[in-house]
Amino acid sequence: MKLTRRQFGTAVGATAMSAAIGKPAIAQAPMVIKFSHVVADDTPKGKGSRKFAELAQKYSSNKVKIEVYPNSQLYKDKEEMEALQLGAVQMLAPSTAKFAPLGAKEFEALDLPFVFKNTAQYVKTVNGDAGKWLMAKLEPKGVRGLAFWDYGFHMVSANIPLIKPEDFQGLKIRISGSKVADQYFRQMGMIPQIMAFSEVYQALQTGVVDSCENTASNYYTQKFHEVQKHITIGEHAHLCYAVITNAKFWDGLPADLRAALDKAMVEATKYTNDIAAEENATSLEAIKKSGKAEIHVLTAEQRKAWQVKMEPTYKWAEGRVGKEAIDLLKKASS
């Protein structure tokens, strides 16, 4: 609410008088920043966003309050990016698939199959020239990229063992929306279906889809292993999220608050990446101990067969994400 000149003078006078007679002045309410995401609160991203909220409050001396909204509480997948651009929400952490409607399809290059040999290579890539180039693609859209949050490599599952490419034939697989993922699964003979993360368990349980790909921590926390008899570790693709904000909002912050939030984001990113790696390891062990799903680890030869089958995705992707994006990733991972 906007104060009139008289009301403003009265308010200032009252505050000054309170201070003069030893009474505490009315505390200024903290700035509220809404941070929305589409996965559960107990996932690494959920924990990371809450850690950021905690650190932001600490480093801003309680001048900022981050309100975290998990599980699409505020907006569905397709709505949240528009809400960010309009300023209805200030921060998001979408997967690479969510940038295409924004006009930044290049982010889907990060979904290319077998583009990263290991997590260290992924980290080097997103923190290097390729990652900076991708984040720069958001600026003309009024969006500022703040960090990449690493979730680790995908596993893939079904109620039959998925070892050879022919095992995939005809299976319906849930994907988050990446056209690159859609393509490499089609190369394997599958039928990809876009579905919200919150709907996956029931869809697997009822047979709406036969298969899904995700990280070990997501399999365990969302109990996907209870409705999938076989899980295969092939490290075919990597899952990551980009933390983003409304650029106009971010640039309009007082310098001290922006510095506090930058510091909080750096520490929250390390926390999120560390906890994702830790939870992937402990979740995989928990899945094995549960006895509810059999874990298969591909041999080098079996993994090569997947790679050969998915290879045409790269040529197809040139028309989707552009050759420049692909070349940057290849250079970074060479």
C-alpha positions in Angstrom: 0.0 0.0 0.0 1.3 3.5 -0.9 1.4 6.0 2.0 0.2 9.6 1.5 2.7 12.4 2.4 0.9 13.0 5.7 0.7 9.3 6.6 4.4 8.9 5.7 5.4 11.8 7.9 3.3 10.5 10.8 4.9 7.0 10.4 8.4 8.4 10.4 7.6 10.7 13.3 6.2 7.9 15.3 9.3 5.8 14.7 11.6 8.6 15.7 9.6 9.3 18.8 9.6 5.6 19.8 13.4 5.6 19.4 13.7 8.8 21.4 11.8 7.5 24.4 13.5 4.2 24.4 10.7 2.1 22.7 11.7 -0.3 19.9 10.8 0.9 16.4 8.5 -1.2 14.3 10.6 -3.8 12.5 10.6 -3.7 8.7 9.0 -6.8 7.2 11.5 -9.0 5.3 11.3 -9.0 1.5 9.5 -12.2 0.4 10.9 -14.1 -2.6 8.9 -17.0 -4.0 10.9 -20.0 -5.1 8.8 -22.6 -6.9 9.8 -26.1 -8.1 8.0 -29.2 -9.3 9.5 -32.0 -7.3 9.1 -33.3 -3.8 10.5 -31.6 -0.7 12.5 -34.6 0.3 14.5 -34.7 -3.0 18.0 -33.0 -3.3 16.4 -30.1 -5.1 13.8 -29.7 -2.4 16.5 -29.8 0.3 18.7 -27.5 -1.7 16.0 -24.9 -2.1 15.3 -25.0 1.6 19.1 -24.6 2.3 19.1 -21.6 0.1 16.2 -20.1 2.0 18.0 -20.7 5.3 21.3 -19.1 4.0 19.5 -16.2 2.4 17.8 -15.3 5.6 21.2 -15.6 7.5 23.3 -13.6 5.1 20.7 -10.9 4.6 20.3 -10.4 8.4 16.7 -11.4 8.1 15.9 -8.8 5.4 14.9 -11.6 3.0 12.5 -14.5 3.4 12.5 -17.2 0.7 9.2 -19.0 0.5 9.7 -22.4 -1.1 6.9 -24.1 -2.9 7.6 -27.7 -3.9 5.5 -30.2 -5.9 4.0 -27.6 -8.3 2.0 -26.0 -5.4 1.9 -22.7 -7.2 2.2 -23.6 -10.9 2.2 -26.6 -13.2 5.2 -27.4 -15.3 3.9 -25.4 -18.3 2.8 -22.4 -16.3 5.8 -21.7 -14.1 8.1 -20.1 -16.7 5.4 -17.7 -17.8 4.8 -16.8 -14.1 8.6 -16.1 -13.7 8.6 -13.8 -16.7 5.5 -11.9 -15.4 7.1 -11.6 -11.9 4.4 -13.7 -10.2 7.2 -15.9 -8.9 10.8 -14.8 -8.5 12.8 -18.0 -8.7 12.6 -21.5 -10.3 14.8 -24.5 -10.8 13.5 -26.2 -14.0 15.0 -29.1 -15.8 16.6 -28.6 -19.2 13.3 -29.6 -21.0 11.5 -26.6 -19.6 13.6 -24.0 -21.5 12.3 -24.7 -25.0 9.0 -22.8 -24.6 11.2 -19.8 -23.4 13.1 -20.0 -26.7 16.2 -21.5 -25.3 16.2 -25.0 -26.7 20.0 -25.1 -26.5 19.6 -26.3 -22.9 18.4 -29.7 -24.1 21.9 -30.3 -25.4 22.7 -31.3 -21.9 20.4 -34.2 -22.3 22.3 -35.8 -25.2 23.1 -39.4 -24.5 26.6 -40.4 -23.3 27.8 -36.8 -23.7 29.4 -36.9 -20.2 31.7 -39.7 -19.2 31.4 -39.0 -15.5 30.1 -36.4 -13.0 33.4 -34.5 -12.8 33.2 -33.9 -16.6 29.7 -32.7 -16.2 30.6 -30.2 -13.5 33.6 -28.9 -15.5 31.3 -28.4 -18.5 28.4 -26.5 -16.8 30.8 -24.3 -14.8 32.9 -23.5 -17.9 32.3 -21.8 -21.3 29.5 -24.1 -22.3 27.5 -23.4 -19.1 28.1 -19.6 -19.4 27.0 -19.7 -23.1 23.8 -21.5 -22.1 23.0 -19.1 -19.3 23.6 -16.1 -21.7 20.8 -17.4 -23.9 18.3 -16.6 -21.1 19.1 -12.9 -20.9 17.0 -11.7 -23.9 14.1 -13.5 -22.4 14.2 -11.5 -19.2 15.6 -14.4 -17.2 18.9 -14.6 -15.3 20.7 -17.9 -14.7 22.1 -18.3 -11.2 23.5 -21.9 -11.0 23.3 -25.5 -12.3 22.2 -28.1 -9.7 23.6 -31.5 -10.4 21.5 -34.6 -9.8 23.7 -37.3 -11.2 23.2 -39.9 -13.9 19.8 -41.5 -14.9 19.0 -45.1 -14.4 16.2 -46.7 -16.5 13.7 -49.2 -15.3 10.8 -51.6 -16.3 9.2 -54.8 -15.2 11.6 -56.7 -17.5 15.4 -56.4 -17.6 16.6 -53.7 -19.9 20.0 -54.9 -21.1 20.1 -55.1 -24.9 18.6 -52.4 -27.1 15.9 -54.9 -28.3 14.6 -55.2 -24.7 13.3 -51.6 -25.0 11.0 -52.3 -28.0 7.4 -51.1 -27.7 7.7 -50.0 -24.0 6.0 -46.8 -23.0 8.4 -44.6 -21.0 7.7 -41.5 -19.0 9.9 -38.5 -19.9 9.9 -35.0 -18.4 9.5 -33.3 -21.8 13.0 -33.1 -23.3 12.8 -33.6 -27.1 16.3 -35.0 -26.9 15.3 -37.7 -24.4 12.2 -38.3 -26.6 14.5 -38.9 -29.6 17.1 -41.2 -27.9 14.3 -43.4 -26.5 12.6 -43.6 -29.9 16.0 -44.7 -31.3 15.7 -47.6 -28.8 12.2 -48.5 -30.0 10.3 -47.0 -27.1 7.2 -44.8 -26.9 8.0 -41.7 -24.8 5.2 -40.0 -22.9 5.5 -36.6 -21.2 4.2 -36.7 -17.6 4.5 -34.6 -14.5 6.9 -36.0 -11.9 4.1 -36.2 -9.3 2.1 -38.5 -11.5 4.9 -41.1 -12.2 4.4 -43.5 -9.3 0.7 -44.1 -10.0 1.3 -44.3 -13.8 3.9 -47.0 -13.2 1.8 -48.8 -10.7 -1.3 -48.9 -13.0 0.6 -49.6 -16.2 -0.2 -46.3 -17.9 3.6 -46.3 -18.6 5.9 -49.3 -18.5 9.2 -47.5 -17.8 10.9 -44.4 -16.6 14.4 -42.9 -16.2 15.6 -41.1 -13.1 18.4 -40.8 -10.6 18.8 -43.3 -7.7 17.6 -40.8 -5.1 14.4 -40.1 -7.0 13.8 -43.8 -7.5 14.1 -44.3 -3.8 12.3 -41.3 -2.3 9.4 -41.6 -4.8 9.3 -45.4 -4.3 9.5 -46.1 -8.0 11.6 -49.2 -7.2 8.4 -50.6 -5.6 6.5 -50.6 -8.9 9.4 -51.5 -11.2 11.0 -54.9 -10.9 14.2 -54.2 -12.8 16.5 -51.1 -12.8 19.5 -50.7 -15.1 22.6 -48.6 -14.5 24.0 -47.5 -17.9 24.8 -43.9 -17.2 23.3 -42.9 -20.6 22.2 -39.4 -19.6 22.6 -36.9 -16.8 19.9 -35.0 -14.9 20.4 -31.4 -14.0 18.5 -28.3 -13.1 19.2 -24.6 -13.7 18.3 -22.2 -10.9 16.9 -19.0 -12.5 15.3 -15.8 -11.6 13.4 -12.9 -13.1 16.3 -10.6 -14.4 14.4 -7.3 -13.8 13.6 -8.4 -10.2 17.2 -9.5 -9.6 18.8 -6.4 -11.0 16.5 -4.2 -9.0 17.6 -5.7 -5.7 19.7 -3.5 -3.4 23.4 -4.3 -3.9 23.8 -5.7 -0.3 20.8 -8.1 -0.7 21.9 -9.3 -4.1 25.4 -10.0 -2.7 23.9 -11.9 0.2 21.7 -14.0 -2.2 24.7 -14.7 -4.5 26.7 -16.0 -1.5 23.7 -18.1 -0.4 23.3 -19.5 -3.9 27.0 -20.5 -4.1 26.8 -22.4 -0.8 23.4 -23.9 -1.5 24.6 -25.2 -4.9 27.6 -27.0 -3.3 25.2 -28.4 -0.7 22.7 -29.6 -3.3 25.4 -31.2 -5.5 27.0 -32.9 -2.5 23.8 -34.2 -1.1 22.6 -35.4 -4.5 25.8 -37.5 -4.9 25.5 -38.8 -1.3 21.9 -39.6 -1.6 22.3 -41.4 -5.0 24.8 -43.7 -3.4 22.8 -44.4 -0.2 19.5 -44.7 -2.2 21.0 -47.3 -4.5 22.2 -49.3 -1.6 18.7 -49.0 0.0 17.0 -50.1 -3.2 19.3 -53.2 -3.3 18.6 -54.0 0.3 14.8 -53.7 -0.2 14.9 -56.6 -2.6 12.0 -55.1 -4.4 13.9 -54.4 -7.7 16.8 -56.1 -9.2 19.7 -53.8 -10.2 21.6 -54.5 -13.4 24.9 -52.8 -14.2 25.9 -52.7 -17.9 29.2 -54.1 -19.1 31.3 -51.9 -21.3 30.2 -53.9 -24.3 26.5 -53.6 -23.4 26.9 -49.9 -22.8 28.5 -49.5 -26.2 25.5 -51.1 -27.8 23.2 -48.5 -26.2 25.5 -45.8 -27.3 25.6 -47.0 -30.9 21.8 -47.2 -31.0 21.3 -43.7 -29.6 24.0 -42.1 -31.7 21.6 -40.8 -34.4 20.2 -38.5 -31.8 23.2 -36.2 -32.3 22.5 -35.6 -36.0 18.8 -35.1 -35.3 19.6 -32.7 -32.4 21.5 -30.3 -34.7 18.1 -29.1 -36.0 16.8 -28.8 -32.4 19.5 -27.3 -30.3 22.0 -26.2 -33.0 25.4 -27.5 -34.0 27.1 -24.8 -31.9 25.7 -26.1 -28.6 26.6 -29.7 -29.5 30.2 -28.7 -30.5 30.6 -26.7 -27.3 29.6 -29.7 -25.2 31.8 -32.1 -27.2 34.8 -29.7 -26.8 34.2 -29.4 -23.1 33.9 -33.2 -22.6 36.8 -34.2 -24.8 
